[in-house]
Every structure is written in structure tokens, then in C-alpha cells.
Amino acid sequence: MLITDDEIISRKLILKSAQDLRKEIIEVKTWFETIEKFKEHPNINLILVDVQMPDMNCYELKIEIRELNSDVIIITQSVFGLNGDREKALLAGSNDYITKPIDKTEFLIVLNKYFG
């Protein structure tokens, strides 16, 4: 699992929710690091991507990731949860969308949807 979020508190909350689910969890602060780590670890099967990041448009990132691997599960996370955000994220290549702060139960439901 690769967690892309520039806020340490958000990353820690996700780690706490996912600690029993994945053997290896990689945290990064920028989308540039996301691409680097994704290339270094081709076995990553889940990427959590925050919409609001300082260094790249999240939709551009998803296009780049999909060019590298069309099968990896990408879940967009956003604090905003505005009307149309979910649809925009799905159209840009995300498999799913969750709002922050991450609700552990909702997060586990989304993960079970893809990893049973």
C-alpha cells in the first residue's frame, strides 16, 4: 500500500486504520515521490491519493500511474467531499473515493470491496 498525503496526521490515521491489513505500507508526502516509489516497488497493489497536494494535479498523477500499471487500485481521498468530486475522481482513473477524516469502518468496507 502506498499512502500519498502531505499531512502527517492524515497519514497516521490511515496507518492506524490499515495496520492489520497490509504487510508493507509506504508513506510519501508528494506526488513526485508517489511515482518514484511506485516504480521502485512494482508489487504495490493499492495507492491512496489525496486530492490536495502541493506539487502536481492529482488527475495528472493518476494518468501517469495508469500508464505504468492499469490494474493497481487507486483510492482518492479528499477532505472536501463536494458534489461531483467522486465522479471527477472516478473519471480520472480512481477506483474509489473516500472523504477525510478517514472513517475506519468506511475505509475497511472500501478495501474489502477490492481485496475481499
Sine and cosine of phi, psi and omega as CSV:
sin_phi,cos_phi,sin_psi,cos_psi,sin_omega,cos_omega
0.00,0.00,0.68,-0.73,0.04,-1.00
-0.87,-0.49,0.85,-0.53,0.00,-1.00
-0.97,-0.25,0.87,-0.50,0.02,-1.00
-0.93,-0.37,0.96,-0.28,0.01,-1.00
-0.36,-0.93,0.74,-0.67,-0.02,-1.00
-0.99,0.17,-0.17,0.99,0.00,-1.00
-0.98,-0.18,0.86,-0.51,-0.05,-1.00
-0.88,0.47,-0.60,0.80,-0.02,-1.00
-0.89,0.45,-0.68,0.74,0.04,-1.00
-0.88,0.47,-0.70,0.72,0.01,-1.00
-0.89,0.46,-0.66,0.75,-0.01,-1.00
-0.91,0.41,-0.63,0.78,0.04,-1.00
-0.90,0.44,-0.65,0.76,0.04,-1.00
-0.91,0.40,-0.69,0.73,0.03,-1.00
-0.85,0.53,-0.69,0.73,0.00,-1.00
-0.89,0.45,-0.65,0.76,0.00,-1.00
-0.94,0.34,-0.49,0.87,-0.13,-0.99
-0.96,-0.28,0.05,1.00,-0.15,-0.99
-0.85,0.53,-0.51,0.86,-0.01,-1.00
-1.00,-0.01,-0.08,1.00,-0.16,-0.99
-0.99,-0.13,-0.49,0.87,-0.12,-0.99
-0.79,-0.61,0.61,-0.79,0.04,-1.00
-0.96,0.29,-0.63,0.78,-0.03,-1.00
-0.78,-0.62,0.80,-0.60,0.06,-1.00
-0.82,-0.57,0.82,-0.58,0.00,-1.00
-0.95,-0.33,0.73,-0.68,0.03,-1.00
-0.94,-0.34,0.68,-0.73,0.10,-0.99
-0.69,-0.72,0.37,-0.93,-0.06,-1.00
-0.97,-0.24,-0.31,0.95,-0.06,-1.00
-0.76,-0.65,0.32,-0.95,0.05,-1.00
-0.95,0.30,-0.49,0.87,0.09,-1.00
-0.87,0.49,-0.70,0.72,0.05,-1.00
-0.90,0.44,-0.55,0.84,0.03,-1.00
-0.85,0.52,-0.75,0.66,-0.01,-1.00
-0.89,0.45,-0.70,0.71,0.02,-1.00
-0.85,0.53,-0.78,0.63,-0.04,-1.00
-0.92,0.39,-0.59,0.81,0.01,-1.00
-0.90,0.43,-0.63,0.77,0.05,-1.00
-0.94,0.35,-0.59,0.80,0.00,-1.00
-0.95,0.32,-0.50,0.87,-0.08,-1.00
-0.82,-0.57,0.98,0.18,-0.06,-1.00
-0.91,0.40,-0.18,0.98,0.02,-1.00
-1.00,0.08,0.00,1.00,0.06,-1.00
-0.87,0.49,0.78,-0.63,-0.01,-1.00
-0.89,-0.46,0.01,1.00,0.02,-1.00
-0.53,-0.85,0.76,-0.66,0.08,-1.00
-0.82,-0.58,0.82,-0.58,0.13,-0.99
-0.99,-0.16,0.86,-0.51,-0.11,-0.99
-0.87,-0.49,0.83,-0.55,0.09,-1.00
-0.98,0.20,0.66,-0.75,-0.01,-1.00
-0.92,0.40,-0.68,0.74,-0.14,-0.99
-0.99,-0.12,0.98,-0.20,0.03,-1.00
-0.72,-0.69,0.43,-0.90,-0.12,-0.99
-0.98,0.19,-0.31,0.95,-0.23,-0.97
-0.92,-0.39,-0.13,0.99,0.00,-1.00
-0.26,-0.97,0.50,-0.87,0.10,-0.99
-0.93,0.37,0.78,-0.62,-0.07,-1.00
-0.87,0.49,-0.46,0.89,-0.02,-1.00
-0.96,0.27,-0.56,0.83,0.11,-0.99
-0.91,0.42,-0.64,0.77,0.02,-1.00
-0.86,0.50,-0.71,0.71,-0.03,-1.00
-0.90,0.45,-0.61,0.79,0.05,-1.00
-0.88,0.47,-0.70,0.71,0.00,-1.00
-0.90,0.43,-0.67,0.75,0.03,-1.00
-0.90,0.43,-0.70,0.71,0.00,-1.00
-0.89,0.46,-0.50,0.87,0.08,-1.00
-0.93,0.37,-0.52,0.85,0.02,-1.00
-0.99,0.15,-0.61,0.79,-0.06,-1.00
-0.38,-0.92,0.93,-0.38,-0.04,-1.00
-0.99,0.15,-0.18,0.98,-0.08,-1.00
-0.99,-0.15,-0.30,0.95,-0.05,-1.00
-0.88,0.48,0.63,-0.77,0.03,-1.00
-0.99,0.15,0.81,-0.59,0.04,-1.00
-0.88,-0.47,0.83,-0.55,0.06,-1.00
-0.90,-0.44,0.87,-0.49,0.04,-1.00
-1.00,0.10,0.67,-0.74,0.06,-1.00
-0.84,-0.54,0.66,-0.75,-0.02,-1.00
-0.54,-0.84,0.60,-0.80,0.05,-1.00
-0.99,0.17,-0.32,0.95,-0.11,-0.99
-0.98,0.22,-0.80,0.60,0.00,-1.00
0.87,0.49,0.57,0.82,-0.01,-1.00
-0.97,0.25,0.40,-0.92,0.06,-1.00
-0.83,0.55,0.75,-0.66,0.04,-1.00
1.00,-0.03,-0.26,0.97,-0.01,-1.00
-0.90,0.44,-0.69,0.73,0.00,-1.00
-0.87,0.50,-0.74,0.67,-0.02,-1.00
-0.89,0.46,-0.65,0.76,0.02,-1.00
-0.89,0.45,-0.68,0.74,0.02,-1.00
-0.90,0.44,-0.68,0.74,0.00,-1.00
-0.92,0.40,-0.66,0.75,0.04,-1.00
-0.90,0.43,-0.48,0.88,-0.02,-1.00
-0.99,0.13,-0.07,1.00,0.06,-1.00
0.88,-0.48,0.02,1.00,0.07,-1.00
-0.97,0.25,0.50,-0.87,0.11,-0.99
-1.00,0.09,-0.48,0.88,-0.04,-1.00
-0.38,-0.92,0.08,-1.00,-0.10,-0.99
-0.56,-0.83,0.74,-0.67,0.08,-1.00
-0.72,-0.69,0.44,-0.90,0.00,-1.00
-0.99,-0.15,0.44,-0.90,0.06,-1.00
-0.97,-0.24,0.51,-0.86,0.03,1.00
-0.93,0.37,0.57,-0.82,-0.06,-1.00
-0.91,0.42,0.83,-0.56,0.12,-0.99
-1.00,0.04,0.84,-0.54,-0.10,-0.99
-0.83,0.55,-0.68,0.73,-0.02,-1.00
-0.90,0.44,-0.72,0.69,0.03,-1.00
-0.88,0.47,-0.67,0.74,0.01,-1.00
-0.87,0.50,-0.72,0.69,0.00,-1.00
-0.91,0.42,-0.60,0.80,0.05,-1.00
-0.88,0.47,-0.70,0.71,0.01,-1.00
-0.90,0.44,-0.70,0.71,0.01,-1.00
-0.90,0.44,-0.66,0.75,0.02,-1.00
-0.90,0.44,-0.50,0.87,0.05,-1.00
-0.85,0.52,-0.57,0.82,-0.06,-1.00
-0.97,-0.23,-0.44,0.90,-0.10,-1.00
-0.85,-0.53,0.07,1.00,0.08,-1.00
0.69,0.73,0.00,0.00,0.00,0.00
